């Protein structure tokens, strides 16, 4: 999943993964990516806050659209 966050903004994103260990950003563990703040996990999603930039997330389970 690729996300682009515009300059001078932040975004709160719900990623479809049971916990942050199941998510990689450009091949790296989330805990080492400085522009990503890891929030809580609930109902099969992990909440992250992102600074501006381009992100490429990989999750253990496929991304699905929220309704």
C-alpha positions in Angstrom: 0.0 0.0 0.0 1.5 3.3 -1.0 0.5 6.6 0.7 1.6 10.1 0.0 1.2 12.7 2.8 1.5 16.3 1.6 4.1 18.6 2.9 3.5 20.3 6.3 0.7 17.9 7.2 0.3 14.7 9.3 -2.1 11.8 8.8 -3.7 9.2 11.1 -4.0 6.0 9.2 -5.6 2.6 10.1 -3.5 -0.2 8.7 -5.0 -3.6 8.3 -2.7 -5.6 10.7 -3.3 -7.1 14.1 -0.2 -5.4 15.5 2.8 -3.2 14.4 5.1 -6.2 14.2 3.0 -7.3 11.1 3.8 -4.1 9.2 6.9 -3.0 7.3 7.6 0.4 5.8 9.8 0.1 2.8 11.1 -3.1 4.2 11.9 -1.7 7.6 10.2 -2.4 11.0 7.9 0.4 12.0 9.8 1.0 15.3 12.8 2.3 13.4 11.0 4.7 11.0 11.3 8.2 12.6 8.4 9.7 10.8 5.9 7.0 12.0 4.3 7.1 15.4 2.7 3.8 16.3 -0.6 3.9 18.1 -2.8 1.2 19.5 -4.1 -1.9 17.7 -7.8 -2.7 17.7 -10.3 -4.7 15.7 -7.7 -6.0 13.3 -6.2 -2.6 12.6 -3.0 -0.8 13.8 -3.3 3.0 14.0 -0.2 5.0 13.0 0.4 8.7 12.7 2.5 9.8 9.7 4.5 12.9 8.9 4.7 14.3 5.4 6.3 12.0 2.8 5.8 8.9 0.7 5.3 5.6 2.4 5.2 2.0 1.1 3.6 -0.3 3.7 3.6 -4.1 3.6 1.3 -6.0 5.9 0.9 -9.7 6.7 -2.7 -9.7 5.6 -4.0 -7.9 2.4 -5.3 -4.3 2.6 -9.1 -4.0 2.5 -11.3 -1.0 2.2 -13.0 0.2 5.4 -16.7 0.7 5.2 
